[in-house]
């Protein structure tokens, strides 16, 4: 049985594969499975090409992955999910007009932070897997609105592991990445837990009183501006 440590480390690879699914609208929209299968091939081309230059030109590599990732990742939805109750409709409705405007800006800021963090962090971990064997499992039936696509990844002598891509369908029929689960490691839940823990710690340090919306807003801003800076 794989250790939790190994599982947590492997999601670096799996997420970038998931993040790289190209779902640009076409005359006939791809199914979720077709999206995963076709774009896995696309990102592997990027990785194989980057093997020859990534060490000397990392920014070129990041930019190449960014082009692919921006086609599919629902950065805003992912960021909102990570913020959890701090970006919920209930919390939003409890705010004043000024508070609502501030929360919208905070969500935009965190979306930008998550975008850059995901691209650079996972690009660094992914380059070693350019020669991995990848199988996308075709589901029994096509899904609508939401779909979970299974992918199996194996490299060298490593034990294979399973990745579950949780995709959501847009109004134009295209699909975007919403979350990734590597065996029992749910990335969305991990990030949400980290955000919640950081917010509680900062709120305690700031002695925020219950219902002090101004203090809570400052807490959220602090979490966003310091995201990824702690080990």
C-alpha positions as CSV (number, residue, x, y, z in Angstrom):
1,X,0.0,0.0,0.0
2,X,1.3,3.4,-0.9
3,X,2.1,5.7,2.0
4,X,0.3,9.0,2.4
5,X,3.5,10.8,1.9
6,X,4.0,9.3,-1.5
7,X,0.4,10.0,-2.5
8,X,0.7,13.6,-1.5
9,X,3.9,14.0,-3.5
10,X,2.6,12.4,-6.6
11,X,-0.3,14.8,-6.9
12,X,2.1,17.4,-8.1
13,X,2.4,15.4,-11.3
14,X,-1.2,14.5,-11.7
15,X,-2.5,17.9,-11.2
16,X,-0.5,19.4,-14.0
17,X,-1.7,16.7,-16.3
18,X,-5.2,17.6,-15.3
19,X,-4.6,21.3,-15.6
20,X,-3.5,20.9,-19.1
21,X,-6.6,19.8,-20.8
22,X,-7.5,21.9,-23.8
23,X,-11.2,22.5,-23.9
24,X,-11.3,25.3,-26.4
25,X,-14.8,25.5,-27.9
26,X,-15.2,23.6,-31.2
27,X,-18.0,23.1,-33.7
28,X,-18.7,19.8,-32.0
29,X,-17.7,20.0,-28.4
30,X,-15.5,17.3,-27.0
31,X,-16.8,15.0,-24.3
32,X,-15.1,15.1,-20.9
33,X,-13.3,11.9,-21.8
34,X,-12.2,13.2,-25.2
35,X,-11.0,16.3,-23.6
36,X,-8.8,14.5,-21.1
37,X,-7.4,12.1,-23.6
38,X,-6.6,14.6,-26.3
39,X,-5.1,17.2,-24.0
40,X,-3.0,14.7,-22.1
41,X,-1.2,14.2,-25.4
42,X,-0.9,17.9,-25.8
43,X,0.8,18.5,-22.5
44,X,3.1,15.5,-23.0
45,X,4.4,17.2,-26.2
46,X,5.1,20.3,-24.1
47,X,6.9,18.3,-21.5
48,X,9.1,16.3,-23.9
49,X,10.1,19.5,-25.7
50,X,10.8,21.2,-22.4
51,X,13.3,18.5,-21.4
52,X,15.9,20.2,-23.6
53,X,15.5,23.7,-22.3
54,X,13.6,23.9,-19.0
55,X,16.7,24.0,-16.8
56,X,18.1,27.0,-18.6
57,X,14.8,28.7,-19.6
58,X,12.3,27.9,-16.9
59,X,10.1,30.9,-17.8
60,X,9.7,29.6,-21.3
61,X,8.5,26.3,-19.9
62,X,6.1,28.0,-17.5
63,X,4.7,30.1,-20.4
64,X,4.2,27.1,-22.6
65,X,2.2,25.3,-19.8
66,X,0.3,28.5,-19.0
67,X,-1.0,28.6,-22.6
68,X,-2.4,25.1,-22.1
69,X,-3.6,25.5,-18.6
70,X,-5.4,28.8,-19.2
71,X,-7.6,26.9,-21.7
72,X,-9.2,24.7,-19.2
73,X,-8.6,25.5,-15.5
74,X,-11.5,27.2,-13.8
75,X,-9.1,29.3,-11.7
76,X,-11.9,31.5,-10.3
77,X,-14.1,28.5,-9.3
78,X,-11.1,26.8,-7.8
79,X,-10.1,29.9,-5.8
80,X,-13.7,30.3,-4.5
81,X,-13.8,26.7,-3.4
82,X,-10.5,27.1,-1.6
83,X,-11.8,30.2,0.2
84,X,-14.7,28.1,1.4
85,X,-17.1,29.9,3.8
86,X,-15.1,33.2,3.2
87,X,-16.4,33.3,-0.3
88,X,-19.8,31.6,0.2
89,X,-23.1,33.2,-0.9
90,X,-24.2,33.3,2.7
91,X,-21.1,35.3,3.7
92,X,-21.4,37.6,0.6
93,X,-25.1,38.3,1.4
94,X,-24.2,39.3,5.0
95,X,-21.9,42.1,3.8
96,X,-22.6,45.8,3.1
97,X,-22.3,47.0,-0.5
98,X,-18.7,48.1,0.3
99,X,-18.0,44.7,1.8
100,X,-19.4,42.9,-1.2
101,X,-17.2,45.0,-3.6
102,X,-14.2,44.2,-1.4
103,X,-14.9,40.5,-1.4
104,X,-15.3,40.5,-5.2
105,X,-11.8,42.1,-5.4
106,X,-10.4,39.6,-2.9
107,X,-11.7,36.8,-5.1
108,X,-10.1,38.3,-8.2
109,X,-6.8,38.7,-6.3
110,X,-6.8,35.2,-5.0
111,X,-7.7,33.8,-8.4
112,X,-4.6,35.5,-9.8
113,X,-2.5,34.2,-6.9
114,X,-3.8,30.6,-7.4
115,X,-3.1,30.8,-11.1
116,X,0.5,31.7,-10.8
117,X,1.1,29.4,-7.8
118,X,-0.4,26.4,-9.7
119,X,1.5,27.0,-12.9
120,X,5.0,27.5,-11.4
121,X,4.7,25.0,-8.5
122,X,3.4,22.1,-10.6
123,X,5.5,22.9,-13.6
124,X,8.6,22.3,-11.5
125,X,7.3,18.9,-10.3
126,X,6.0,17.7,-13.7
127,X,9.1,17.9,-15.9
128,X,10.5,14.6,-14.5
129,X,7.5,12.7,-15.8
130,X,7.8,13.4,-19.5
131,X,8.3,9.7,-20.1
132,X,5.5,8.4,-17.9
133,X,3.0,5.9,-19.3
134,X,-0.5,7.3,-19.1
135,X,-3.8,5.6,-19.7
136,X,-7.2,7.5,-19.7
137,X,-10.0,5.2,-18.9
138,X,-13.1,5.6,-21.2
139,X,-16.3,5.7,-19.2
140,X,-19.3,3.6,-20.0
141,X,-21.3,6.6,-20.9
142,X,-20.8,10.3,-21.7
143,X,-21.8,12.7,-18.9
144,X,-23.4,16.1,-19.0
145,X,-22.6,19.1,-16.7
146,X,-20.3,17.1,-14.4
147,X,-18.0,14.2,-15.0
148,X,-15.2,12.3,-13.3
149,X,-12.6,10.9,-15.6
150,X,-10.1,8.3,-14.4
151,X,-6.4,8.3,-15.5
152,X,-3.7,5.8,-14.6
153,X,-0.1,7.0,-14.4
154,X,3.1,4.9,-14.2
155,X,6.7,5.8,-14.5
156,X,9.7,3.5,-14.5
157,X,9.5,1.1,-11.5
158,X,7.0,3.2,-9.6
159,X,3.7,1.6,-8.7
160,X,0.9,2.9,-10.8
161,X,-1.6,5.3,-9.2
162,X,-5.0,6.5,-10.1
163,X,-6.1,10.1,-10.7
164,X,-9.7,11.3,-10.8
165,X,-10.4,14.4,-12.7
166,X,-13.5,16.2,-11.7
167,X,-14.7,18.3,-14.7
168,X,-17.5,20.7,-15.1
169,X,-19.2,21.6,-18.4
170,X,-19.7,25.2,-19.5
171,X,-22.7,26.6,-21.3
172,X,-20.9,26.3,-24.6
173,X,-20.3,22.6,-24.1
174,X,-16.6,22.9,-23.3
175,X,-15.2,21.3,-20.1
176,X,-13.1,22.8,-17.3
177,X,-11.1,21.3,-14.5
178,X,-12.8,21.8,-11.1
179,X,-10.9,19.5,-8.8
180,X,-8.4,16.5,-8.8
181,X,-8.3,13.5,-6.5
182,X,-5.2,11.3,-6.5
183,X,-6.3,8.1,-4.8
184,X,-7.4,9.4,-1.4
185,X,-5.8,12.9,-1.7
186,X,-8.4,15.5,-2.6
187,X,-6.5,18.6,-3.7
188,X,-9.5,21.0,-3.3
189,X,-10.0,19.9,0.3
190,X,-6.3,20.2,1.1
191,X,-6.1,23.8,-0.1
192,X,-9.4,24.7,1.6
193,X,-8.1,23.3,4.9
194,X,-4.9,25.3,4.5
195,X,-6.9,28.5,3.8
196,X,-9.2,27.9,6.8
197,X,-6.3,27.1,9.1
198,X,-4.4,30.2,8.1
199,X,-7.5,32.4,8.5
200,X,-8.3,31.1,12.0
201,X,-4.7,31.6,13.1
202,X,-4.5,35.1,11.7
203,X,-7.9,36.0,13.2
204,X,-6.8,34.8,16.6
205,X,-3.5,36.8,16.4
206,X,-5.6,39.9,15.4
207,X,-8.1,39.3,18.2
208,X,-11.0,39.5,15.8
209,X,-14.4,39.6,17.6
210,X,-17.4,37.6,16.3
211,X,-19.2,39.7,13.7
212,X,-16.3,42.1,13.2
213,X,-16.5,42.1,9.4
214,X,-13.7,44.7,8.9
215,X,-11.3,42.5,10.9
216,X,-12.4,39.4,9.0
217,X,-11.8,41.2,5.7
218,X,-8.3,42.1,6.8
219,X,-7.8,38.4,7.7
220,X,-8.8,37.3,4.2
221,X,-6.5,39.8,2.6
222,X,-3.6,38.7,4.7
223,X,-4.2,35.0,3.8
224,X,-4.3,35.9,0.1
225,X,-1.2,38.1,0.2
226,X,0.9,35.5,2.1
227,X,-0.4,32.4,0.2
228,X,2.3,30.0,-0.6
229,X,5.0,31.8,1.5
230,X,4.8,29.3,4.4
231,X,6.3,25.8,4.3
